[in-house]
Amino acid sequence: MKFPRDWLIAAVFLLPRPLHCGPLSFGEALQLALSYHASSAPATLADLPPAGTGDARTAGQAAMDRPCPVHLQDYTGLAAQLASANEFGPFPADPFLSGHPGPASAGLFDLRSRKNVILCTALVYAIFEGTHAQMLVLREQQTFVDRLLDIESKRVFAEVDHPLRLTQAKLMRARIRLMSEALETSGRDARTALSAIVGVSLDETDPVGNSMPLLPDNLTTSVEDRRALRALIAYRDVVQLDYVSGFINRLKVTHDMALAKASIGELVAAHIEEGMKLIALLHVNDHIRAAKIQFLGASDRLESWSAGIGTSNAGGIQSGSRSPDADLTHLPGQPVSGAQTPSLLSVLLTPAIKELPVGKPQQFSATATYSDGHAGDITSDANWSCSTDTGAILSTTGLLTGVSAGPVTIHVQYQGIERSRRVSVTARPVDEYLLPGH
């Protein structure tokens, strides 16, 4: 018996999707997505039933019309929207996940081309990865807030602390619960969206951190896109500085604990505040990554980027960079003496650290030396870049914040001279005052 071709296609789509367990890297997700959509779509449009005939749509046609569950976001003004959000409240719903299945509509794109499959997979995986990183930090904060409530309940009952301290702890728990619900919703949506795009169930799958190729900075985009991206990056610099203030405050409270000038409750509250500021920083960084992916999709570099080609955002620094200990002399063709304007001889990158704990911010500085013997601080004028989009966050002025353990290389470039430094981001040390018995 010969079965109609449409029946065979429908039978394939009615089969249960395979289950994928364990970590899923971006490369694996992309291979699954390309394979799934290459095998699911009809060969030509002529194979589809005529529109409006009233016939039931085949599974092949449904696959042809299946949209990527991601909005193409307009980033104009997004930095201002983020800035106006309450940093201690729940974040608004993720603007990239549509949550509306069905045919492609305004703001969405379907999966009829290889480029769209790559673009959609990259966007969904970035959301999946970013939400997972935020949830890891939030789970730690949930543990802290439970401890804080227990501490303040005992101290208020013993009349050591004012009852309002317990009220503040309850308010902090309510805020974390609201944020947790928002992040859990985004996490479920991201996992569901990635499952749809790759064609497998991802119930027990977590993303592999830092597995996406590095997103370039020097994208060819419109003036509006460049302005939106600059605004987002500038806002991230502000949020990163705000995180530094939370980090410093926690260090101060830890010092006061050693001098018996602060309570354990105040220290736990400082940890919670620091964690909330870190989540805010990760959230803004995720918006920047999504914006870069969309701008990259508008160029002809998406295919080479997804293959891991040209993954440096250091403006060509990696391909021709000198080692950190190299002797950087003046550039060829530049005069050393007898010129009216002193020439640039070298750039010094400091400090010469090799390790940095997760969460600890470190300000790097760049100093230029000239042919007339003087030196000047060029930290704010130089171009800074990092070897990772997710393992660490580097501001436009050399402020580095480690996000996850692993090697990180930072680059600084000024007037054609570049320097690099490799830093190992290590696990966050445990605060001794949070150990049992304190």
Secondary structure as GFF3:
##gff-version 3
##sequence-region A 1 438
A	DSSP	alpha_helix	5	14	.	.	.	ID=ss1
A	DSSP	alpha_helix	26	40	.	.	.	ID=ss2
A	DSSP	three_ten_helix	45	47	.	.	.	ID=ss3
A	DSSP	alpha_helix	59	65	.	.	.	ID=ss4
A	DSSP	alpha_helix	78	84	.	.	.	ID=ss5
A	DSSP	alpha_helix	114	157	.	.	.	ID=ss6
A	DSSP	alpha_helix	163	198	.	.	.	ID=ss7
A	DSSP	alpha_helix	223	258	.	.	.	ID=ss8
A	DSSP	alpha_helix	264	297	.	.	.	ID=ss9
A	DSSP	alpha_helix	302	306	.	.	.	ID=ss10
A	DSSP	alpha_helix	317	320	.	.	.	ID=ss11
A	DSSP	beta_strand	344	350	.	.	.	ID=ss12
A	DSSP	beta_strand	355	357	.	.	.	ID=ss13
A	DSSP	beta_strand	361	363	.	.	.	ID=ss14
A	DSSP	beta_strand	365	370	.	.	.	ID=ss15
A	DSSP	beta_strand	375	377	.	.	.	ID=ss16
A	DSSP	beta_strand	383	386	.	.	.	ID=ss17
A	DSSP	beta_strand	392	394	.	.	.	ID=ss18
A	DSSP	beta_strand	399	402	.	.	.	ID=ss19
A	DSSP	beta_strand	406	414	.	.	.	ID=ss20
A	DSSP	beta_strand	417	426	.	.	.	ID=ss21
A	DSSP	three_ten_helix	432	434	.	.	.	ID=ss22
###
